[in-house]
């Protein structure tokens, strides 16, 4: 008794051939396959030997063999078609320069295969295997490109979301870097008005600014902000950055007793660079 399946592909002939050879030679699957070509398509007629097997055993073996094929086909899609699809989508849907496209592709693939962890890839593969098995159950022929074009909509929706997130992340990062560049520009145009500014953030998230003599100067530098009017959506945390730019101190010492403002503190470190230091204990810290 024999179980036969025909696999076809236009663009992944070598990958499919390699996977079938691996199934036969490394995983000892009782498969014999013959390749034929028609136009730009390659077809692999795969035969599984079911000799000396009863009806129930043959049915079980057929399911096992098809699972191996479905798993191999899913790997081909994930390893070869998926990166190509992501690249095409980014190139055609989003107006990005070549270098920008490369960055977004890298972010999208990282999200698909690294950031979300191996489980996210396994999740996609599991769905692909299930869909491929359903296709093989309804017909003894399977075309890779035809399946992806007409029967893998849910899978492609997951890829589309990953690309959309990657583009959004890229745009936000680009805007953030431009914001940092703008802040550095304003800082460079300021004449330092203090040798050192002490930034004290208490456990409630309120900040106060002090000079070297311990005099509170918060309001003075908030009123002199060079960023005033640059952005109507300034938050409380933005006011801290604004006051620091206005003072343009040669040194910034942070006295922190608050878990929040991480993004703001990171921005301060990126703008002021080696001028920033954290206090490990002083009279300011004792009052927090």
C-alpha positions in Angstrom: 0.0 0.0 0.0 1.2 3.5 -0.8 0.5 7.0 0.3 1.3 9.7 -2.2 1.4 13.5 -2.0 2.5 16.0 -4.7 4.3 19.1 -3.6 4.8 22.1 -5.9 6.7 25.3 -5.7 7.9 28.1 -8.0 10.5 29.8 -5.9 11.6 27.4 -3.2 12.7 24.4 -5.2 16.1 24.0 -3.5 14.8 24.4 0.0 12.0 21.9 -0.6 14.4 19.4 -2.1 16.8 19.8 0.8 14.0 19.3 3.3 12.8 16.1 1.6 16.3 14.7 1.5 16.7 15.4 5.2 13.4 13.7 5.9 14.6 10.6 4.0 18.3 10.4 5.0 18.5 12.0 8.4 15.0 11.3 9.9 14.7 7.9 8.1 11.2 8.6 6.8 10.2 5.9 4.2 9.8 8.4 1.4 10.6 8.2 -2.3 10.2 11.4 -4.3 10.6 12.2 -8.0 10.9 15.7 -9.3 9.3 17.0 -12.5 9.3 20.5 -13.9 6.6 22.3 -15.8 7.4 25.9 -16.9 8.8 27.7 -13.8 7.2 25.2 -11.4 8.9 22.3 -9.7 6.8 19.3 -8.6 7.8 16.6 -6.1 5.8 13.4 -6.2 6.3 12.0 -2.8 5.5 8.3 -2.1 5.4 6.6 1.3 5.7 2.9 1.5 3.0 1.4 3.7 3.6 -2.3 2.9 2.6 -4.9 5.5 0.4 -2.3 7.2 -3.2 -2.9 8.1 -6.0 -0.3 7.4 -5.8 1.3 10.9 -2.0 1.3 11.0 -1.9 2.7 7.5 -4.2 5.5 8.5 -2.0 6.3 11.5 1.2 6.2 9.4 -0.3 8.4 6.8 -1.1 11.1 9.4 2.5 10.8 10.8 4.0 11.2 7.3 1.8 14.2 6.4 2.8 15.8 9.7 6.4 15.5 8.8 5.7 17.1 5.4 3.6 19.9 7.0 6.4 20.6 9.5 9.0 20.7 6.7 6.8 23.0 4.6 6.2 25.3 7.6 10.0 25.6 8.2 10.5 26.6 4.5 7.8 29.3 4.8 9.2 30.7 8.0 12.9 30.6 7.0 12.6 31.7 3.3 9.2 33.1 2.4 8.6 35.1 5.5 11.7 37.4 5.3 11.0 38.0 1.6 7.4 38.8 2.4 8.4 41.3 5.1 10.8 43.0 2.8 8.3 43.3 0.0 5.6 44.6 2.3 7.9 47.3 3.7 9.1 48.3 0.3 5.7 48.6 -1.3 3.5 49.9 1.6 5.8 52.3 3.4 7.8 55.1 1.7 11.2 54.5 3.2 14.7 55.0 1.9 16.8 51.9 1.4 18.7 52.3 4.6 15.5 52.9 6.5 13.8 49.9 5.0 16.8 47.7 6.1 16.4 49.0 9.7 12.6 48.4 9.7 13.1 44.9 8.2 15.6 44.1 11.0 13.2 45.4 13.7 10.3 43.4 12.2 12.3 40.2 12.1 13.6 40.8 15.6 10.0 41.2 16.8 9.0 38.0 15.1 11.9 35.9 16.1 13.6 37.4 19.1 11.8 40.1 21.0 8.6 38.0 21.4 10.7 34.9 22.2 10.8 31.5 20.6 7.3 30.9 21.7 6.0 33.5 19.2 7.7 31.7 16.3 6.5 28.4 17.6 2.9 29.8 17.7 3.1 30.9 14.0 4.6 27.5 13.0 1.9 25.6 14.9 -0.8 27.5 13.0 1.0 26.9 9.7 1.3 23.2 10.3 -2.4 23.0 11.2 -3.4 24.8 8.0 -1.1 22.7 5.8 -2.4 19.5 7.3 -6.0 20.6 6.7 -5.0 21.3 3.1 -3.3 17.9 2.7 -6.4 16.2 4.2 -8.6 17.8 1.5 -6.3 17.2 -1.4 -3.2 15.1 -2.2 -1.5 18.1 -3.9 0.0 21.1 -2.1 1.4 24.2 -3.8 3.5 26.5 -1.6 2.8 29.7 -3.3 -0.8 28.9 -3.9 -1.3 28.1 -0.2 0.3 31.4 0.8 -1.7 33.4 -1.6 -5.1 32.0 -0.9 -5.2 30.1 2.4 -2.7 31.7 4.9 -4.5 35.0 5.6 -4.4 34.7 9.4 -0.7 34.0 9.3 -0.1 37.0 7.0 -2.1 39.2 9.3 0.3 38.3 12.1 3.2 39.3 9.9 1.5 42.6 8.9 1.0 43.5 12.6 4.7 42.8 13.3 5.7 45.0 10.4 3.3 47.8 11.5 4.8 47.7 15.0 8.3 47.8 13.6 7.5 50.8 11.5 5.9 52.6 14.4 8.9 51.8 16.6 11.3 53.1 13.9 9.3 56.4 13.5 9.2 56.9 17.3 12.9 56.2 17.6 13.6 58.6 14.7 11.5 61.3 16.4 13.2 60.7 19.7 16.7 61.1 18.2 15.6 64.3 16.5 14.3 65.5 19.9 17.6 64.7 21.5 19.4 66.6 18.7 17.2 69.6 19.3 17.8 69.6 23.0 21.6 69.4 22.5 21.3 72.3 20.0 19.5 74.5 22.6 22.0 73.4 25.3 25.0 74.3 23.1 23.5 77.8 22.5 23.2 78.5 26.2 25.8 80.1 28.4 26.3 78.0 31.6 24.6 79.9 34.5 25.5 77.4 37.2 28.6 75.4 37.9 26.5 72.6 39.3 22.7 72.0 39.5 21.3 69.6 42.0 18.1 67.8 40.8 16.1 66.5 43.8 13.1 64.2 43.0 11.2 63.1 46.1 9.2 59.9 46.6 6.0 61.6 45.3 7.7 62.5 42.0 8.0 66.2 42.6 11.3 67.8 41.5 13.2 70.7 43.0 16.4 72.4 41.7 19.2 73.8 43.8 22.5 75.5 43.2 25.7 74.8 45.0 24.7 77.0 48.0 21.6 74.9 48.6 19.3 77.7 47.3 16.2 76.5 45.5 16.2 77.9 41.9 13.4 75.9 40.4 11.1 78.7 39.5 13.9 80.9 38.2 14.9 78.5 35.5 11.4 77.3 34.6 10.6 80.9 33.7 13.8 81.2 31.5 13.2 78.1 29.5 14.6 78.4 25.9 12.0 75.7 24.9 9.0 77.8 25.9 6.5 77.7 23.1 8.3 74.9 21.3 5.7 72.3 22.3 2.3 73.0 23.7 2.1 69.4 25.1 4.8 69.7 27.6 4.4 67.5 30.6 5.6 67.9 34.2 8.7 65.8 33.3 9.4 68.0 30.2 9.5 71.0 32.5 12.5 69.5 34.3 14.4 69.1 31.1 13.4 72.6 30.1 14.7 74.1 33.3 18.0 72.2 33.0 18.5 73.5 29.5 17.8 77.0 30.7 20.5 76.7 33.4 22.9 74.8 31.2 25.0 73.8 34.2 28.4 72.4 33.8 27.5 69.5 36.1 24.1 67.9 36.9 23.8 65.9 40.1 20.7 63.7 40.4 19.3 63.0 43.9 16.5 60.5 43.2 14.0 58.9 45.6 11.4 57.9 43.0 10.8 54.9 40.8 9.4 56.8 37.8 10.7 59.3 35.2 13.0 56.6 33.8 12.6 57.9 30.2 13.1 61.5 31.4 16.3 60.6 33.3 17.5 58.7 30.3 16.9 61.8 28.1 18.8 64.0 30.6 21.8 61.6 30.4 21.8 61.5 26.6 21.6 65.3 26.4 24.1 66.2 29.1 26.2 63.1 28.7 29.3 63.0 31.0 28.1 66.0 32.9 25.5 63.9 34.7 26.2 62.0 37.9 24.1 60.3 40.6 24.5 61.2 44.3 25.1 58.3 46.6 24.1 60.2 49.8 24.2 63.8 51.0 22.1 66.4 52.9 19.7 66.7 50.0 19.2 62.9 49.9 18.6 62.8 53.7 15.6 65.1 53.3 13.9 63.0 50.6 
